[in-house]
Amino acid sequence: VVPVWDDGSREQALQVAAAAVAAFAHHQLDQAAWWAEFSRYLSPRAAQAYSSVQVANIPVSAVTGAPALVDESSPYLAVLEVPTDVGTYQVQLSRLAADTPWLVERLAPAGGQP
């Protein structure tokens, strides 16, 4: 099913972005519990890229506001910004079809920091 931007897909993208950053920020968990929580939001490619992240090195602790959709130029990709206690994080999401979930491709501080 070819995806389109509609209210439902926007709401799903906003929810996934906020939940993914909140899971990423949940660094008081041990490594295995943190990974189990965070990795469910990741695409296979992102899971491979983020698998080496050490929970003790994560600076963000909390989502502090509502996410904002900043790029919806493709119905397969979304770019969102999520405010946190250490600044805004940019979240890039993708989906394969209208009936598949949004998944995180990249999550990083806004402004190009890795």
N, C-alpha and C positions, 0 to 999 in steps of 0.2 A: 504494500500500500504506500503510495507516494505521500510523503508528509507535506503538510501546509502549516503556515502559521495561523493559529486561531487562539481563542482565549484558553482553551484546555492545554494546548502545547506550551503556551507562554507560562501558564501557572505551573505545569510540570517542570519546566526548565528552572523557574524561580525556586521551587521547592528542592529540587536536586542540588542546585548550587549552594543554597543555604545549608542543607543537610550535610553535604560533602565537606564544606569548610568547617562546620561544627564538629564533624567526626575527625577531621584532620587536627583540629585544635584540642581534641580530647587527650592531650599528651600526659595526663596523670595516670593513664592506664599503662600496664606493662606492654612490651613490644607486641606480643602475640595478640592480646586483646585489642590493642589499638589497630593493628593491621586487619583483624577480622572485621572491625567496625568500619574502617575507612575504605578498605579495598572493594567492598560491595558496590561502591559508587563509580569505580574506575573501569574504563575500557581495558581490554586485554593489553593493549600497547602501553597505556598509562600504568597499569598494574606492574608491568615489567620495569618501567622507568622509576616508579616510586617504591619498589620493593626494597631498595637499599636505604631508604630514609630511616634515620634513627630517631625514635620518638623523643629522646632527651634533647635533641637539637631543634625542636620545633618552637619558634618564638611566639606564635599566636596562641591565645588562651580562650578566646570567646568571639562569637559573632555578636556585633553590637547594634545591628540595624537590619533593615530589609534589603534584600538583594535588588539590583537593578539590571534589567536587560539592556545592553548597550550596542549589540549588533545582532540583527536577525536577517542579514542579507541572503542567507541560504536557509531553507527549511530543514537542512540536515545538520547545521551548525549553529551554535549560539555562544555569544560571549556575554558574560555577566560580571558585575562587580559586587562584591560582598564586603561590607564594612566590618572590621574587626578591631580588637583592642590595640593592635599594632599597625593599623592602617588598612587600606583597602586591598583586598585580594581579587585578582582577576581569575575567573573560571571559564575555561573553554569546554563546551559540551558538544557531543555529537550523538546522532541517532541514525540507524540504518533505514528505518521506515517509520511510518506514522504509528504503527502498532508495536514498536520497540521502545524501550526506555531511553531517556537521555543518560549518557555516561560521560564522566569527566575524562577529557584528554589531557588537560593541563590545569594546574592550580598553582598560582604563584602571586607574590606581592605585585600589585599594579605598578607599572613603570618599568617593566623589563627585568626586574631582579629574578634570578632563578628560584 
